[in-house]
Amino acid sequence: MPEGDTVRNTAELLGRALTGQLIQRGDFRVPRLAGADVGGWTVVESASRGKHLLLRLATPDDARYTLHSHLRMDGAWRVYAPGERWRGGRPHTIRVVLHTPAGVAVGFHLHELALVPTAEEHRLIGHLGPDLLGDDWDPGEAVRRLRARPDRAIADALLDQRVLAGIGNLYKAETLFLRGLSPWTPVSSVYDLEGLVELARRLLTANLGRWDQATTGSLRRGEKQWVFERAGSPCRRCGTTIRRSNAGDYERITYWCPSCQPGPAPPSPAP
């Protein structure tokens, strides 16, 4: 599930493989970048901001550019040794290929691909709220942005990347379960928003450096999450059947335990 921790892990994977490498040839398979030529450019840095991946490059005359991508739900970057078969994605989903002496980086099913001067990165990521995994993480600013819309359901607010960057459906559901909050609780009714965002940050941080996302403390198959994707199964704490709903601004499926997370029920669908 490409959430903030997965994107950070991907950025570090690309950084280890590509930083300092000369790009021998770039192959862009999206119309807007079809004519882009990054051959002879050097990979300077690989970074992430929330769910956005930023591959920073330098031209031979040291002009700086950023290759921006978003993984959304199905995107992925893979790195292969020279001559290695490209496994891990279907060929027709390849969006970009970067050939270097050390290896080949292949981006499958990437979204929002753009190549912009690094000085203009703000056009792509300037709208984002504080990054839960960023060096400049600011919980006070995250809480301020949450409180700006007090009537909003807390589940929807946590998914809004303009409020805080990095939380996706998994961490939304798991954080709210651990805090005992109904996903439809208004922001104004949430006690200790500071504790809520710090818990989310701890959950993401705990999964850095690995691809398995676990919030229960167990990496065993079927034991990794409390409620996420467990609809119809018994709650690990109380035995109540886990439920799911797609009611909300983002129309994402929400998982929760009605007993452990008392409070407002999901809104009824419009007639």
matplotlib code that plots the C-alpha trace (Angstrom):
import matplotlib.pyplot as plt

x = [0.0, 1.9, 1.5, 4.1, 6.3, 6.3, 7.2, 10.0, 11.3, 11.1, 13.0, 15.8, 15.9, 16.4, 18.8, 21.1, 21.0, 21.2, 22.7, 25.9, 25.1, 25.3, 22.1, 23.1, 19.7, 16.2, 13.0, 9.8, 6.5, 4.0, 3.0, 4.0, 7.6, 8.0, 10.6, 12.5, 16.2, 18.0, 21.0, 24.2, 22.5, 23.5, 21.3, 21.9, 19.3, 16.2, 13.6, 10.0, 7.4, 4.3, 3.2, 5.2, 8.6, 11.3, 14.3, 16.6, 18.9, 21.8, 22.5, 26.2, 26.2, 24.8, 21.2, 19.0, 15.8, 13.3, 11.6, 8.4, 6.1, 3.2, 2.6, -1.1, -2.6, -0.7, 2.6, 6.0, 9.7, 12.0, 15.8, 17.5, 21.1, 22.3, 21.0, 18.6, 15.0, 12.5, 10.1, 7.5, 5.2, 3.6, 5.5, 2.6, 2.5, 6.1, 6.2, 9.9, 13.2, 16.5, 19.6, 22.9, 26.2, 25.1, 21.6, 18.3, 15.4, 12.0, 8.8, 5.6, 2.1, 3.4, 1.1, 1.6, 4.9, 6.6, 10.1, 10.5, 13.3, 14.0, 13.5, 9.9, 9.1, 6.7, 4.3, 3.9, 4.2, 3.7, 0.1, 1.0, 0.7, 3.4, 5.1, 4.8, 8.2, 9.9, 12.7, 10.5, 7.5, 5.4, 2.7, 1.4, 0.8, -0.8, -3.3, -3.9, -4.9, -7.1, -8.9, -9.5, -12.6, -14.0, -17.2, -15.3, -15.2, -11.8, -11.3, -11.7, -9.5, -6.6, -6.7, -6.4, -2.8, -3.2, -3.7, -0.8, 1.1, 1.7, -1.5, -3.4, -6.3, -4.4, -2.9, -6.2, -8.1, -5.4, -4.8, -8.5, -8.9, -6.0, -7.4, -10.9, -12.5, -15.4, -14.2, -17.2, -16.3, -16.2, -12.7, -14.1, -15.0, -11.7, -9.8, -6.1, -5.5, -1.8, -1.7, -3.6, -1.2, 1.8, 0.4, 0.0, 3.6, 4.9, 3.0, 4.5, 8.0, 7.8, 7.5, 10.4, 13.0, 10.6, 7.9, 5.5, 3.2, 2.3, 0.5, -0.1, 3.5, 3.3, 4.6, 2.8, 0.4, -3.1, -1.9, -0.4, -3.4, -6.1, -9.0, -7.8, -9.1, -10.6, -14.3, -16.4, -13.6, -13.7, -12.0, -8.7, -9.6, -13.3, -14.5, -17.1, -17.4, -15.2, -17.3, -16.6, -18.2, -17.3, -19.3, -17.3, -15.8, -13.1, -15.3, -12.5, -13.5, -13.3, -12.8, -13.7, -14.9, -18.3, -17.6, -14.0, -14.7, -18.1, -19.5, -21.2, -22.3, -21.6, -24.0, -26.8, -26.5, -28.4, -31.8]
y = [0.0, 3.1, 5.5, 7.8, 5.1, 3.1, 6.2, 7.1, 3.5, 3.8, 7.1, 5.5, 2.5, 4.7, 6.9, 3.9, 2.7, 5.9, 8.8, 10.0, 7.9, 9.2, 8.6, 7.0, 7.0, 7.9, 6.5, 8.3, 6.6, 9.4, 12.0, 15.0, 13.8, 11.9, 14.3, 14.7, 13.8, 13.3, 11.4, 12.7, 14.0, 13.0, 11.8, 14.1, 13.0, 10.9, 12.3, 12.1, 14.5, 12.8, 10.5, 12.4, 11.1, 13.5, 12.4, 15.4, 15.6, 17.8, 18.6, 18.7, 22.5, 21.9, 23.1, 21.3, 19.5, 17.3, 14.2, 14.1, 11.0, 9.9, 6.2, 6.5, 3.0, 1.0, 2.7, 1.3, 1.9, -1.1, -1.2, -4.0, -4.9, -4.3, -7.1, -8.4, -9.2, -6.6, -8.4, -6.9, -5.1, -5.5, -4.0, -1.9, -0.1, 1.1, 4.9, 5.7, 3.9, 5.3, 3.5, 4.0, 2.1, 0.6, -0.5, 0.3, 2.1, 1.3, 3.1, 1.1, 2.7, 6.1, 9.1, 12.8, 12.5, 15.8, 17.1, 20.6, 22.9, 22.0, 25.6, 25.2, 22.0, 24.1, 24.1, 20.3, 19.9, 23.3, 22.6, 19.7, 19.9, 18.9, 15.6, 13.0, 11.6, 14.8, 16.5, 19.6, 17.7, 20.3, 18.7, 22.1, 23.1, 19.8, 20.3, 23.9, 22.7, 20.0, 22.5, 24.8, 22.6, 21.6, 20.0, 17.7, 13.9, 13.0, 10.1, 12.5, 15.1, 12.6, 11.7, 15.3, 15.7, 19.5, 19.0, 16.6, 14.5, 10.8, 9.2, 6.8, 4.5, 2.0, 4.4, 6.3, 3.2, 1.9, 5.2, 5.8, 2.3, 2.7, 6.0, 4.5, 7.1, 6.6, 7.6, 10.0, 11.9, 15.6, 17.1, 19.4, 16.4, 14.7, 14.9, 15.4, 16.0, 16.3, 12.8, 11.5, 12.9, 11.8, 8.3, 8.3, 9.4, 6.6, 4.0, 5.2, 5.5, 2.0, 0.7, 2.5, 0.3, -2.6, -3.2, -5.0, -2.6, -3.7, -1.8, -4.7, -5.5, -8.8, -9.4, -12.8, -13.2, -12.2, -10.6, -7.3, -4.9, -4.3, -3.4, -2.5, -4.9, -7.1, -6.5, -9.5, -10.7, -10.5, -7.5, -8.6, -6.8, -7.4, -9.9, -7.6, -8.0, -5.4, -3.3, -1.3, 1.6, 3.9, 6.9, 10.1, 12.9, 10.7, 7.6, 5.4, 2.2, 2.7, -0.1, 0.1, -1.8, -0.4, -1.5, -0.2, 2.9, 4.3, 7.4, 8.7, 6.1, 6.4, 8.7, 7.1, 7.1, 9.8, 8.6]
z = [0.0, -1.2, 1.8, 3.2, 4.6, 1.3, -0.7, 1.7, 1.4, -2.4, -2.3, -0.3, -2.6, -5.6, -3.7, -2.8, -6.4, -8.4, -6.4, -8.1, -11.2, -14.7, -16.7, -19.9, -21.4, -20.3, -21.8, -21.0, -22.0, -21.3, -23.9, -21.9, -21.5, -24.8, -26.0, -22.8, -22.9, -19.6, -21.1, -19.6, -16.5, -13.0, -10.2, -7.3, -4.7, -4.2, -1.7, -0.8, 0.4, 1.8, -1.1, -3.7, -5.0, -6.1, -8.1, -8.3, -11.3, -12.6, -16.2, -17.5, -16.9, -13.3, -14.0, -11.5, -12.4, -10.5, -11.9, -9.9, -9.6, -7.5, -6.8, -5.9, -5.4, -8.0, -8.9, -8.1, -8.9, -9.3, -9.7, -11.7, -12.3, -15.9, -18.1, -15.4, -16.5, -15.5, -13.2, -10.9, -13.4, -16.8, -19.7, -20.9, -17.5, -17.7, -17.6, -17.3, -17.6, -16.5, -17.6, -15.5, -15.4, -12.0, -12.9, -14.5, -12.6, -14.0, -13.0, -13.4, -13.5, -12.2, -11.9, -12.2, -13.9, -14.4, -15.1, -13.7, -12.5, -8.9, -7.9, -9.0, -7.0, -5.0, -7.9, -7.4, -3.6, -2.1, -1.2, 1.1, 4.8, 7.3, 6.3, 9.1, 8.0, 7.1, 9.0, 9.2, 10.8, 12.7, 14.8, 15.9, 12.2, 11.5, 14.4, 13.3, 9.8, 11.3, 13.4, 10.4, 9.5, 12.9, 11.5, 9.1, 9.9, 11.3, 8.8, 5.9, 7.5, 8.0, 4.3, 3.2, 2.2, 2.4, 6.2, 6.8, 4.3, 4.3, 5.8, 3.5, 4.1, 6.1, 8.6, 8.8, 9.9, 12.2, 14.0, 14.6, 16.0, 18.4, 19.6, 20.0, 17.6, 15.2, 11.7, 11.5, 14.7, 13.9, 14.3, 17.0, 19.1, 19.0, 22.3, 22.0, 18.3, 19.1, 20.4, 17.4, 14.8, 16.9, 17.0, 13.2, 12.9, 15.2, 13.1, 9.8, 11.4, 12.7, 9.2, 7.6, 6.1, 5.4, 2.8, 5.2, 6.9, 10.4, 13.2, 15.6, 16.3, 14.4, 10.9, 10.6, 7.7, 8.8, 12.0, 10.7, 11.1, 13.7, 11.4, 7.9, 5.3, 8.0, 7.4, 8.6, 10.9, 14.7, 16.4, 17.9, 21.2, 21.8, 19.2, 17.6, 13.8, 12.0, 9.6, 6.5, 4.7, 1.9, 3.2, 3.3, 1.2, -0.2, -0.8, 0.4, 2.2, 6.0, 8.4, 12.1, 15.2, 16.3, 20.0, 20.3, 18.3, 19.6, 18.2, 15.0, 12.5, 8.8, 7.0, 5.1, 1.4, -0.5, -1.8]

ax = plt.figure().add_subplot(projection="3d")
ax.plot(x, y, z, "-o")
ax.set_aspect("equal")
plt.show()
